[in-house]
Amino acid sequence: MLTVEGLNAWYGQAQALFDVSLSVGEGELVVIQGLNGAGKSTLLQSLIGIGPRAQGRITWQNQPIQTWPAHRRARAGLGFVAEDRRLFTALSVKENLWIAASSGSSAQATPAQRFDRVMALFPQLHTMLQRPASQMSGGEQQMLALARTLMTGPRLLLLDEPCEGIAPVLVAAMRDALLQLAREGVAMLVAEQNNILARHAQRVLVLTSGRMDGAA
């Protein structure tokens, strides 16, 4: 499904990733672990096409995509949830969701069907639909960030610390939603430090100082 071969990335002259290779199969949950500064965020950003200068081969559904801009990768079925959420904070929860639906990649579900699915996964958002995103807690914003990405109908989710720094009750809700998506066949590549999803993963990879340890 996704194959990465010899990926290198730089911030200016400073190299952040060194010959990283990995793969994610259809419906697979793969977790990347590593300390802060190991390069986890850089790796995910490079895969979606918004990170630093990168070189290497990225293949998605048998197509090389390393030269594609981020919006084309998203339309092809890659969904990215950044650690900093990147919401439209002045807009309501509902507006954030429907803006994402307009750029959806899935031909198998209408925006209305995707909205219903998101509401089923995150019933907590039902009562917040008219609330500005700026008035949500950090955990609620993280939930909205994931829900917004799901509105695009991704086949592979790239998740940067999805359960980090949020209230335990919302951690449980996020974990349960992600595991439900995994059961439904959505593939995931998750960067995390807290082992919340690692214990359920098919594979756990370790990134150390920009280098992948062990088999990819």
Secondary structure, 3 states (H helix, E strand, C coil): CEEEEEEEEEECCEEEEEEEEEEECCCCEEEEECCCCCCHHHHHHHHHCCCCEEEEEEEECCEECCCCCHHHHHHCCEEEECCCCCCCCCCEHHHHHHHHHCCCCCCCCCHHHHHHHHHHHCHHHHHHCCCEHHHCCHHHHHHHHHHHHHCCCCCEEEEECCCCCCCHHHHHHHHHHHHHHHHCCCEEEEECCCCCCHHHCCEEEEEECCEEECCC
